[in-house]
């Protein structure tokens, strides 16, 4: 079968032929119809991800049909929970925790072998490409926005970096919860686009006055952020007393300093979040089905265009998830 792996070649991402996995016991062989990319795949490509193991099949998100396995699953259209060994504590992942696609072989392949308990049936209202875009980003956003951010009716929520795959889910979940949603972005076009989905307004983070404008609204109950860096102090300026700043990433690095006075005086909470438990994965799917939430798919590529799909991460106009689909002629 064909698979996208990480190598030590000058272009680390390669489409190669490897053996189709063999399954036994409660394992299922899923014939993938579509897989989605995440920022971590690009970081692995750039050598910026810890514990890289060469030869690993990349990809954490996928949708497909169970080709082999227990009779209860065979022939079903499924998505895959990308968690590996979350552990028993719902508050935090175990020391053994990892995500499908590194070091365990992932979804950027024609077939994947996974235990049956990692599978959930594909939501009926989603296409294969949309369903493939759901698992990692959806779970990350659900935990950060609903479970930790407390988004609900009567709360004002700011989602940073509108246009990213996870932020798009965060917007969708916050809106479904009845929250008053605002965003930040470096693109006015992206701000206008999310306003069409129900977002009330947005702020261009390239404007030094954006935090002052945001604070004039009366503050935010929660900030859902993946950027980190020096924007943290702006979040402290706009957070309401006892509000929550939930950080699920740090794409701009470390802050040079933290306004500790604002932090303790506001009684604000700065909370870390990453992915989510298996129970939260089920909750997330319940929300997706109940509110008919659909992932925002930026672009769908054919398998042979995999490098163009990776390069799409660098495009300033990218908006939502990047997906690759598998044609039956490949298999």
C-alpha positions, 0 to 999 in steps of 0.5 A, a space after each residue: 500500500 502507499 503511505 506518507 512517511 517521515 524520512 532522512 532524505 532532503 525532502 523528509 516527507 515521502 510517498 512510499 510503498 509499504 506492506 499492508 498491516 495484518 490484523 488479529 483479535 479485536 484489531 480492525 483494518 480500515 481502508 481510508 477514503 480521506 485523511 486530514 493534515 494537522 500542524 504537527 505533521 508539518 512540524 514533523 516535516 520540519 524536524 521541530 517535533 520531539 521524538 521523531 522516529 523515521 519510517 513512521 506513517 504520518 497523520 492523525 485524522 482519517 475516515 474510511 471503511 472497516 475492511 477486516 476485523 470483528 463482525 460488529 465493525 466490518 463494512 462500517 464507515 468510521 472515524 478514528 480516535 487519535 488518542 493513544 494511552 490517554 490514561 485513567 485521569 480525565 484531567 490530564 494525559 498519562 506519561 505514556 500518552 501519544 497521538 496517532 501518527 508519531 510514533 504509532 503509524 498514522 492515517 496518511 496511508 491507504 490502510 491503517 490498523 487500529 484496535 476496535 475501541 478506537 473507532 466511532 461511526 462517521 456522523 451521517 451529515 458529514 462527507 468523508 472529507 469533512 469527517 476526516 477533518 474532525 477528530 484531532 482538531 474537533 477534540 482539541 477545540 471541544 476540550 479547550 472551548 467547552 470543558 475548560 473555557 466554559 463557553 455557554 449562553 451569557 458568556 463572551 468568548 474570544 477565539 484567536 487566530 480565526 482561520 486555523 483548523 482548531 480555531 474553526 472548531 472552537 468557533 463552532 462549538 462556542 456558537 453552538 453553546 450559545 456564547 457571544 463569539 469574537 475572533 482575532 486574525 491578521 486577515 480582515 477577509 477571514 474576520 468577515 468570513 467567520 462573521 457570516 457563520 455567526 461570529 459577532 466581530 473581530 480584531 486584527 492582531 496586527 493593529 497595536 490598538 486591538 486589545 484596547 478596542 476589545 477591552 472597550 466591549 467590557 471584557 471576555 469571559 474566556 480567551 481560547 488561544 493557540 498563539 501564546 507569545 507576547 499576546 498573552 499580556 493583551 489577553 490579560 488586559 481584556 479578560 474579565 475578573 475570574 475569566 479563563 485564558 485557555 492555551 492549547 498551543 504556542 505558535 509564536 513562542 514564549 512571552 518575553 514577560 508576563 504582567 503578573 500584576 494584572 494576572 493576580 489582580 484580575 483573579 484570572 486563570 491561565 489554563 493549559 489544554 491539549 487534545 482530550 480524553 476518550 470520554 470527551 471524544 464521545 462528548 465531542 461527537 455528540 455535539 457534532 451530531 446534535 448541532 450538525 457541526 461541519 468542519 471547515 475544509 480549506 482544500 482537498 488534494 489527491 494523494 499524489 499532490 501530498 507535497 502541495 498539501 503540506 505546503 498549503 500550511 504556509 499559504 496566508 489565505 489558508 482557511 480550515 483543514 487540509 485534506 487528502 483523499 484516496 482513490 480506489 485506483 491506488 489500492 
